[in-house]
Amino acid sequence: EKAKDLVRMAVAKAARLEPLQRLRLSVIPRGLVIGGGISGMAAALSLARQGFEVYLVEKEKELGGLMKKIHYTLVGNSSHTQHNQVWLEDKLLSQNLIVY
């Protein structure tokens, strides 16, 4: 009960707070994604689709990360995983994206 009361009090206090000052910041539409695994490729693709110029940095010679090492999944072979990787790589190359 004490924890619930503390949370209620914090929420009530936060509802009454005002920002110290309003800021307008310009955004440079560029993003850096470190790591070319499945998550990095998905993040880079998401940024590129939003109009950002994206730099994807991968330490290995190829994209894919641990996904390249998957040979079998719960449903059998990893052909669908490899297909997803190829699909993602094709999508990345068709976007406003630079891979290092």
Secondary structure, DSSP 8 states (H G I E B T S, - for coil): -HHHHHHHHHHHHHHH---S---------EEEEE--BHHHHHHHHHHHHTT-EEEEE-SSSSSBGGGGG--EETTEESHHHHHHHHHHHHHHHTSSEEE-
